[in-house]
Amino acid sequence: MNLSCRFGVISDLHIATHQTVQNHPNRFHLVEVSIPVLERVLEHLESLDLDFLLIPGDLTQHGEPENHQWLARRLTRLPFPIYVIPGNHDVPTLQATEQTIGLRDFPSYYQNFGYQNCQQLYYTKEIFPGLQLIALNSNHFDEEGRQLGCIDDEQFVWLEKTLESVRDKLVLVTIHHNVIEHLPGQSQHPLGKRYMLANAPRLLQLLNKYEVKLIFTGHLHVQDIAETMGIYEITTGSLVSYPHPYRIVQLQTNGCGQYELKIESDRVQAVPGWENLAHISREWMGDRSYPFMLKLLTSPPLNLTVDEAEKYIPHLRYFWADIAGGDALLDFPHFPPNLRSYFQQFSAVTRNNQLALRDNQAHIVISG
């Protein structure tokens, strides 16, 4: 079957209407611009001939009912279908509170955006002839009410039955938490593993069994494309964090029985009242980088003392901003050899020291 479609990806919107903005001194999220940035992106996307839009979670600041309501109303005005999933910020509590919706409430807000069955937190839909979307829920709560990033057994059973029934189609999977590592040692590091799906190996094994090749995620607030076992995971940065990115994907078959994805990325540089948004948000992140960098330097594998770490933190002020932008090229020649080599791992280069710039603009070919 010939397939040709074009779609957008925006993630981690963290929508906060003016009266709901929460002020935390160390937050990385510039939620003050969540609505004007989204409006700028939607204005651009509406000018394109898109077939659909994916939003892989964290639609709201922290699960506030009024923010879910605002976004659902805004999405109904778009001229193309939209498919959403919940992120950890969208359903921060199992049961609803005065401030947040509960986990089971989420589908009722987004019945027009994938959730035709309001009793289920995951769904599947043929969104284009020959193209099947499988939208998963990675939010789970343990017996003590702690929120976890994982897929429960019931969803795994549903997923395998679904994959068996769509073997003849190209499958796109979308899930909020990362399934493949996007940072060196992410699944083991205390700063990185909380962004990973706890049972990612089980999910990857199942996807590999059914030859699923494409996953779209968010959560990490980073532009990155990672691959393992021939499976590509495209994670998209946050609209409320530097560099305010979003993606446009052209998907089509070629003459060799393969699928080609041409991925382009764009950034919001300015919005009314924030004419220098890119600079402001980069500095915002740099101003709040100290606790993050201190923990990174004093945790394994570096294990520096606090006094040692504080010598290097000023030089790493923009480290996370550079990572968030994707295709980072990092080198700190004045660092000791062990530190220098550690941070060089985060650069967009191969083991042979060749440039591998594919986080923002990429051309991926997969078998049909």
ABEGO torsion letter per residue (X at the ends): XBBBBBBBBBBGAGBBBAAABBBBAABABBAAAAAAAAAAAAAAAAABBBABBBBAEGABAAGBAAAAAAAAAAAAABABBBBBBBBAAABABABBBAABBBAAAAAAAAAAAGBABAABABBBBBABBGBBBBBBBABBBBAAGBBBBBBBAAAAAAAAAAAAAAAABBBBBBBABBABBABBGAAABAAAAAABBAAAAAAAAAAAAAGBABBBBBGAGBBBBBBBGGBBBBBBBBAABOAGBBBBBBBBBBAAGBBBBBBBBBBBABBBGBAAAAAAAAAAAAAAAAAAAAAAAABOAAGBBAAAAAAAAAAAAAAAAAAAAEGBBBBBAABBAAAAAAAAAABBBBAAGBBBBAAABBBBBBBX
